[in-house]
Amino acid sequence: MASSEESRLRHPRCATRAAVGRPRRVGGARSLALCVLVGLLGAGVAAAQDDGKKFPLDEYQVKAAFLYRLPSFIEWPDEAWPEDGEPFYACVLGRDPFGEYIDHFDGKQIRGRRFTVRRLESLAPRDTCHLIFVSRDDSAKLGAESRDASWRFALTVGEGREFAARGGIISFVVANKRVGLTVNLAASYEAGLRLSSKLLDVASILEGAK
């Protein structure tokens, strides 16, 4: 018999909301697109909750859960893993809007690797990051720095549609008090990453992006 936790992860509640501005909570009508998105990424959302905490979640609690679950829907090239058993490094560049929300996932397994959170003020060529989150306040760091070796094979994730327009791969976009995803496919190809069709089906694709 499946445990109650396993059942909860298989059937995430579709009513997850993300408030515009931490730490407000919001309600509202359910969205089919959000329901599908949470169905794909909801194991992370469910895991982020304490047993006694109810939906809706804080905006950055939802985003932290998405950061943890996104790698399940993305393929990295073999060159991204030069050493056997190397952790999956999730780097938060600049200001950290997540705090304990992202720490909840530190040390958990994703794609057979240890999800390891790193907080960095800037990236050096020696730094290894398989995912790089850039907050809205630090989005300018996506510019010239992103050509350095430390950004190679990195899934870049930011906030606002403009982040994807500037060359980021995935942007969190809050609309109608819900968190959605915008994807720059050209940027993912350039980074050598393959995004699952399941992820693309529930994301907005940035047309004409280079």
C-alpha positions as CSV (number, residue, x, y, z in Angstrom):
1,M,0.0,0.0,0.0
2,A,1.3,3.4,-0.9
3,S,2.1,5.8,2.0
4,S,0.0,8.9,2.5
5,E,3.1,11.0,1.4
6,E,3.5,9.0,-1.9
7,S,-0.2,9.5,-2.6
8,R,0.1,13.2,-1.9
9,L,3.0,13.5,-4.4
10,R,1.2,11.5,-7.1
11,H,-1.9,13.7,-6.8
12,P,-0.8,17.2,-6.1
13,R,-3.5,19.7,-5.4
14,C,-4.2,21.9,-8.5
15,A,-5.1,25.0,-6.5
16,T,-1.5,26.1,-5.8
17,R,-1.2,29.9,-6.1
18,A,1.7,32.3,-6.0
19,A,1.1,35.7,-4.5
20,V,2.5,38.8,-6.2
21,G,4.7,40.0,-3.5
22,R,6.0,38.0,-0.5
23,P,4.5,37.0,1.9
24,R,0.9,37.6,0.9
25,R,-1.5,34.7,0.3
26,V,-4.1,34.8,-2.4
27,G,-7.1,32.7,-3.6
28,G,-9.1,32.8,-6.7
29,A,-10.5,30.6,-9.4
30,R,-8.5,27.5,-10.5
31,S,-6.6,27.7,-13.8
32,L,-6.4,24.6,-16.0
33,A,-2.9,25.5,-17.3
34,L,-1.6,26.0,-13.7
35,C,-3.2,22.7,-12.7
36,V,-1.3,20.9,-15.5
37,L,1.9,22.7,-14.5
38,V,1.6,21.7,-10.9
39,G,0.7,18.2,-12.0
40,L,4.1,18.1,-13.7
41,L,6.1,19.9,-11.1
42,G,3.9,19.4,-8.1
43,A,6.0,16.8,-6.2
44,G,8.4,19.6,-5.4
45,V,5.5,21.9,-4.4
46,A,4.0,19.2,-2.1
47,A,7.4,18.4,-0.6
48,A,7.9,22.1,0.2
49,Q,4.9,22.1,2.5
50,D,5.0,21.3,6.2
51,D,2.3,18.7,7.1
52,G,0.1,21.3,8.7
53,K,0.5,24.0,6.1
54,K,-2.3,24.5,3.5
55,F,-2.4,26.0,0.0
56,P,-2.0,28.6,-1.3
57,L,1.8,29.0,-1.0
58,D,4.1,32.0,-1.0
59,E,5.3,33.0,-4.5
60,Y,8.9,32.1,-3.7
61,Q,8.0,28.8,-2.1
62,V,6.4,27.9,-5.4
63,K,9.4,29.1,-7.4
64,A,11.8,27.2,-5.1
65,A,9.8,24.0,-5.7
66,F,9.9,24.6,-9.4
67,L,13.7,25.0,-9.4
68,Y,13.9,21.6,-7.7
69,R,11.6,19.9,-10.1
70,L,12.6,21.5,-13.4
71,P,15.7,19.2,-13.9
72,S,13.3,16.2,-14.1
73,F,12.2,17.6,-17.5
74,I,15.5,18.6,-19.0
75,E,18.4,16.6,-20.5
76,W,22.0,17.8,-20.0
77,P,24.8,16.6,-22.2
78,D,27.3,14.1,-20.8
79,E,30.0,16.8,-20.7
80,A,28.1,18.5,-18.0
81,W,29.0,15.7,-15.6
82,P,32.8,15.2,-15.8
83,E,32.9,13.1,-12.6
84,D,30.8,10.1,-11.6
85,G,28.4,11.0,-8.7
86,E,28.9,14.7,-9.1
87,P,26.1,16.6,-7.4
88,F,23.5,18.7,-9.2
89,Y,24.6,22.2,-8.4
90,A,21.8,24.8,-8.2
91,C,23.3,28.2,-8.0
92,V,21.5,31.3,-6.7
93,L,23.4,34.2,-8.2
94,G,23.3,37.5,-6.3
95,R,20.4,38.3,-4.1
96,D,18.6,35.3,-2.6
97,P,14.8,35.7,-2.6
98,F,14.2,32.1,-1.4
99,G,15.9,31.7,2.0
100,E,14.7,28.5,3.8
101,Y,12.4,27.6,0.9
102,I,15.2,26.5,-1.4
103,D,17.2,25.1,1.6
104,H,14.4,22.6,2.1
105,F,15.5,20.8,-1.1
106,D,19.3,20.9,-0.4
107,G,20.6,17.4,-0.2
108,K,17.6,15.7,-1.8
109,Q,17.9,13.5,-4.9
110,I,17.1,14.7,-8.4
111,R,17.9,12.7,-11.6
112,G,20.0,10.4,-9.4
113,R,22.2,13.2,-8.1
114,R,22.3,15.2,-4.9
115,F,20.6,18.6,-5.3
116,T,23.1,21.0,-3.9
117,V,22.3,24.7,-3.4
118,R,25.2,27.2,-3.8
119,R,24.8,31.0,-3.2
120,L,27.3,33.1,-5.2
121,E,27.8,36.8,-5.6
122,S,29.4,36.2,-9.0
123,L,30.5,33.3,-11.1
124,A,34.1,32.4,-11.7
125,P,35.3,29.9,-14.4
126,R,36.0,27.3,-11.7
127,D,32.4,27.4,-10.4
128,T,30.2,24.5,-11.4
129,C,26.5,25.3,-11.9
130,H,24.0,23.1,-13.7
131,L,21.2,25.6,-12.9
132,I,21.7,29.3,-12.3
133,F,18.9,31.3,-10.8
134,V,19.3,35.1,-11.4
135,S,16.9,37.3,-9.4
136,R,15.2,40.3,-11.0
137,D,17.5,42.6,-9.1
138,D,20.6,40.9,-10.6
139,S,19.3,40.2,-14.1
140,A,22.1,42.3,-15.6
141,K,24.5,39.5,-14.7
142,L,23.1,37.5,-17.6
143,G,25.0,39.8,-19.9
144,A,28.7,39.5,-20.6
145,E,29.3,37.1,-17.6
146,S,27.1,34.5,-19.3
147,R,29.8,33.8,-21.9
148,D,32.2,32.5,-19.2
149,A,33.0,28.8,-18.9
150,S,31.0,28.6,-15.6
151,W,27.8,29.2,-17.6
152,R,28.4,26.4,-20.1
153,F,25.6,23.7,-20.0
154,A,23.8,25.8,-17.3
155,L,20.0,26.1,-17.2
156,T,19.5,29.8,-16.6
157,V,16.3,30.7,-14.7
158,G,15.1,34.2,-14.0
159,E,12.1,36.4,-13.4
160,G,9.9,38.3,-15.8
161,R,9.5,37.7,-19.6
162,E,12.3,40.2,-20.3
163,F,14.8,37.7,-18.8
164,A,14.0,35.1,-21.5
165,A,14.1,37.9,-24.1
166,R,17.7,38.8,-23.0
167,G,18.8,35.2,-23.5
168,G,17.8,33.4,-20.3
169,I,16.3,29.9,-20.8
170,I,13.4,29.9,-18.4
171,S,11.6,32.9,-16.8
172,F,9.1,32.8,-14.0
173,V,6.3,35.1,-15.1
174,V,3.6,36.0,-12.5
175,A,0.2,36.8,-14.1
176,N,-3.2,36.9,-12.5
177,K,-1.5,36.0,-9.2
178,R,-0.1,32.7,-10.6
179,V,3.4,31.6,-11.5
180,G,3.9,30.5,-15.1
181,L,6.9,29.7,-17.3
182,T,8.3,31.4,-20.4
183,V,10.9,29.5,-22.4
184,N,13.6,30.7,-24.8
185,L,14.2,27.6,-26.9
186,A,17.0,29.1,-28.9
187,A,18.9,29.8,-25.6
188,S,18.4,26.2,-24.5
189,Y,19.8,24.8,-27.7
190,E,22.8,27.1,-27.4
191,A,23.4,25.8,-23.9
192,G,23.2,22.2,-25.2
193,L,20.1,21.4,-23.1
194,R,17.0,19.5,-24.3
195,L,13.7,20.4,-22.7
196,S,10.9,17.8,-22.4
197,S,7.8,18.3,-24.5
198,K,5.8,17.9,-21.3
199,L,7.4,21.0,-20.0
200,L,7.1,22.9,-23.3
201,D,3.4,22.0,-23.4
202,V,2.7,24.1,-20.3
203,A,5.1,26.9,-20.9
204,S,4.9,30.0,-23.1
205,I,7.5,29.9,-25.9
206,L,9.2,33.1,-26.7
207,E,8.8,33.7,-30.4
208,G,11.7,35.1,-32.4
209,A,14.2,34.8,-29.5
210,K,17.9,34.3,-30.4
